[in-house]
């Protein structure tokens, strides 16, 4: 068994779509980022790569590489899944927490779960999402951005 932890955060920016877990979220602001800024998928990629001992998302998809400019983060997640399979590793489950004061995300969790499960070849119960606020404390509480934490459990050599 191997356990990995991931974290990502981005600040809000005008003129950008808000994409979390591969789902377009209705909100006037998106994430400032080199890619689509999907903090949910970025945290998940880091958790999976960490559990596999393969470094982090920045090593595999650096923001200095123009190939990843504006990329749909689901492309990155599918690539990470392929790397795990190539290493003989199987995902037992993943658990994610999204930290945001706004917007309200629970109506989107089912669609996010479906995307993440599909991209990784998992059954939906193997993917858990939940949300929380920081009770108006810190950058997420001031509605300056969104953060996400992820934990992944892998089985294999």
DRENDO-1510 file (C-alpha; in Angstrom, 1 decimal, always signed):
<recs>
REC; n; res; u; v; w
REC; 1; UNK; +0.0; +0.0; +0.0 .
REC; 2; UNK; +1.2; +3.5; -0.8 .
REC; 3; UNK; -0.3; +6.8; +0.4 .
REC; 4; UNK; +0.1; +10.2; -1.3 .
REC; 5; UNK; -1.1; +13.6; -0.3 .
REC; 6; UNK; -1.7; +16.6; -2.6 .
REC; 7; UNK; -2.5; +20.3; -2.3 .
REC; 8; UNK; -3.1; +23.1; -4.7 .
REC; 9; UNK; -4.4; +26.6; -4.5 .
REC; 10; UNK; -5.0; +29.4; -7.0 .
REC; 11; UNK; -6.3; +32.9; -6.7 .
REC; 12; UNK; -9.4; +34.1; -8.5 .
REC; 13; UNK; -9.0; +36.1; -11.8 .
REC; 14; UNK; -11.4; +38.0; -14.0 .
REC; 15; UNK; -11.9; +36.8; -17.5 .
REC; 16; UNK; -11.3; +33.1; -16.8 .
REC; 17; UNK; -13.6; +30.1; -16.5 .
REC; 18; UNK; -13.9; +28.4; -13.1 .
REC; 19; UNK; -13.2; +24.7; -13.7 .
REC; 20; UNK; -13.1; +22.2; -10.8 .
REC; 21; UNK; -12.9; +18.5; -11.1 .
REC; 22; UNK; -13.3; +19.0; -14.8 .
REC; 23; UNK; -16.7; +20.7; -14.4 .
REC; 24; UNK; -17.5; +24.3; -15.4 .
REC; 25; UNK; -18.7; +26.1; -12.3 .
REC; 26; UNK; -21.1; +29.1; -12.6 .
REC; 27; UNK; -19.1; +31.9; -11.0 .
REC; 28; UNK; -18.0; +35.4; -12.2 .
REC; 29; UNK; -14.3; +34.6; -11.6 .
REC; 30; UNK; -12.0; +31.8; -12.7 .
REC; 31; UNK; -8.6; +30.7; -11.5 .
REC; 32; UNK; -5.3; +32.5; -12.3 .
REC; 33; UNK; -3.1; +29.8; -13.7 .
REC; 34; UNK; -0.9; +28.6; -16.6 .
REC; 35; UNK; -3.4; +25.7; -17.3 .
REC; 36; UNK; -7.1; +25.8; -16.7 .
REC; 37; UNK; -6.3; +26.2; -12.9 .
REC; 38; UNK; -8.4; +23.2; -11.8 .
REC; 39; UNK; -7.1; +22.9; -8.2 .
REC; 40; UNK; -9.1; +19.7; -7.6 .
REC; 41; UNK; -7.3; +17.8; -10.4 .
REC; 42; UNK; -4.0; +19.4; -9.6 .
REC; 43; UNK; -4.1; +18.3; -6.0 .
REC; 44; UNK; -5.3; +14.8; -7.0 .
REC; 45; UNK; -2.4; +14.5; -9.6 .
REC; 46; UNK; +0.1; +15.4; -6.8 .
REC; 47; UNK; -1.4; +12.8; -4.4 .
REC; 48; UNK; -1.3; +10.1; -7.0 .
REC; 49; UNK; +2.2; +11.0; -8.2 .
REC; 50; UNK; +3.4; +11.2; -4.6 .
REC; 51; UNK; +2.0; +7.8; -3.6 .
REC; 52; UNK; +3.7; +6.3; -6.7 .
REC; 53; UNK; +7.1; +8.0; -5.8 .
REC; 54; UNK; +7.0; +9.9; -9.1 .
REC; 55; UNK; +7.5; +13.4; -7.9 .
REC; 56; UNK; +4.9; +16.1; -8.5 .
REC; 57; UNK; +2.7; +17.7; -11.1 .
REC; 58; UNK; +5.3; +20.5; -11.7 .
REC; 59; UNK; +7.9; +17.9; -12.7 .
REC; 60; UNK; +5.7; +16.2; -15.3 .
REC; 61; UNK; +3.8; +19.3; -16.6 .
REC; 62; UNK; +5.9; +22.4; -15.8 .
REC; 63; UNK; +4.3; +25.8; -16.2 .
REC; 64; UNK; +7.4; +26.8; -18.1 .
REC; 65; UNK; +6.4; +24.5; -21.0 .
REC; 66; UNK; +4.1; +26.1; -23.6 .
REC; 67; UNK; +2.5; +22.7; -24.3 .
REC; 68; UNK; +0.6; +23.0; -21.0 .
REC; 69; UNK; -0.6; +26.6; -21.5 .
REC; 70; UNK; -4.4; +26.6; -21.0 .
REC; 71; UNK; -4.5; +22.7; -21.0 .
REC; 72; UNK; -7.6; +20.9; -19.8 .
REC; 73; UNK; -6.4; +19.4; -16.5 .
REC; 74; UNK; -8.3; +16.2; -17.2 .
REC; 75; UNK; -5.6; +15.5; -19.9 .
REC; 76; UNK; -3.0; +15.7; -17.1 .
REC; 77; UNK; -5.0; +13.4; -14.9 .
REC; 78; UNK; -5.5; +10.8; -17.6 .
REC; 79; UNK; -1.7; +10.9; -18.2 .
REC; 80; UNK; -1.0; +10.4; -14.5 .
REC; 81; UNK; -3.4; +7.4; -14.5 .
REC; 82; UNK; -1.5; +5.9; -17.4 .
REC; 83; UNK; +1.8; +6.4; -15.6 .
REC; 84; UNK; +0.4; +4.5; -12.6 .
REC; 85; UNK; -0.8; +1.6; -14.7 .
REC; 86; UNK; +2.5; +1.4; -16.4 .
REC; 87; UNK; +4.2; +1.2; -13.0 .
REC; 88; UNK; +1.9; -1.7; -12.0 .
REC; 89; UNK; +0.0; +0.4; -9.5 .
REC; 90; UNK; -3.8; +0.3; -8.8 .
REC; 91; UNK; -5.7; +3.1; -7.2 .
REC; 92; UNK; -7.7; +1.8; -4.2 .
REC; 93; UNK; -9.4; +5.1; -3.5 .
REC; 94; UNK; -9.0; +8.9; -3.5 .
REC; 95; UNK; -10.5; +11.5; -1.1 .
REC; 96; UNK; -10.6; +15.2; -1.9 .
REC; 97; UNK; -11.5; +18.3; +0.1 .
REC; 98; UNK; -12.2; +21.6; -1.7 .
REC; 99; UNK; -11.8; +24.7; +0.4 .
REC; 100; UNK; -13.9; +27.7; -0.8 .
REC; 101; UNK; -16.0; +30.3; +0.8 .
REC; 102; UNK; -17.7; +30.8; -2.6 .
REC; 103; UNK; -19.2; +29.5; -4.8 .
REC; 104; UNK; -21.3; +26.7; -3.2 .
REC; 105; UNK; -19.8; +23.5; -4.7 .
REC; 106; UNK; -21.9; +20.7; -3.4 .
REC; 107; UNK; -24.3; +20.8; -6.4 .
REC; 108; UNK; -21.3; +20.0; -8.6 .
REC; 109; UNK; -19.7; +17.2; -6.7 .
REC; 110; UNK; -21.6; +14.4; -8.4 .
REC; 111; UNK; -20.4; +15.6; -11.9 .
REC; 112; UNK; -16.8; +16.0; -10.5 .
REC; 113; UNK; -16.9; +12.5; -9.1 .
REC; 114; UNK; -18.1; +11.1; -12.4 .
REC; 115; UNK; -15.2; +12.9; -14.3 .
REC; 116; UNK; -12.5; +11.9; -11.9 .
REC; 117; UNK; -13.7; +8.2; -11.8 .
REC; 118; UNK; -14.0; +8.1; -15.6 .
REC; 119; UNK; -10.5; +9.6; -16.2 .
REC; 120; UNK; -8.9; +7.2; -13.8 .
REC; 121; UNK; -10.9; +4.1; -14.7 .
REC; 122; UNK; -12.4; +3.9; -11.2 .
REC; 123; UNK; -15.8; +3.1; -9.8 .
REC; 124; UNK; -17.6; +6.1; -8.4 .
REC; 125; UNK; -17.4; +4.9; -4.8 .
REC; 126; UNK; -13.6; +5.0; -5.1 .
REC; 127; UNK; -13.7; +8.8; -5.5 .
REC; 128; UNK; -14.9; +10.9; -2.6 .
REC; 129; UNK; -15.3; +14.7; -2.7 .
REC; 130; UNK; -16.3; +17.1; +0.0 .
REC; 131; UNK; -16.2; +20.8; +0.6 .
REC; 132; UNK; -15.6; +23.2; +3.5 .
REC; 133; UNK; -15.1; +26.8; +4.2 .
REC; 134; UNK; -12.6; +28.5; +6.5 .
REC; 135; UNK; -15.3; +30.5; +8.3 .
REC; 136; UNK; -14.1; +33.6; +6.5 .
REC; 137; UNK; -10.5; +33.2; +7.7 .
REC; 138; UNK; -7.5; +33.3; +5.3 .
REC; 139; UNK; -7.3; +33.8; +1.6 .
REC; 140; UNK; -10.2; +31.3; +0.8 .
REC; 141; UNK; -12.3; +32.9; +3.5 .
REC; 142; UNK; -11.7; +36.4; +2.0 .
REC; 143; UNK; -12.8; +34.9; -1.3 .
REC; 144; UNK; -9.5; +35.5; -2.9 .
REC; 145; UNK; -9.2; +31.9; -4.3 .
REC; 146; UNK; -9.8; +28.2; -3.8 .
REC; 147; UNK; -7.7; +25.4; -2.4 .
REC; 148; UNK; -7.9; +21.6; -2.6 .
REC; 149; UNK; -6.4; +18.7; -0.6 .
REC; 150; UNK; -6.2; +15.2; -1.9 .
REC; 151; UNK; -5.2; +11.8; -0.5 .
REC; 152; UNK; -4.7; +8.7; -2.6 .
REC; 153; UNK; -4.2; +5.1; -1.6 .
REC; 154; UNK; -2.4; +2.9; -4.2 .
REC; 155; UNK; -1.9; -0.9; -4.3 .
REC; 156; UNK; +1.0; -2.6; -6.1 .
REC; 157; UNK; +4.7; -3.2; -6.1 .
</recs>
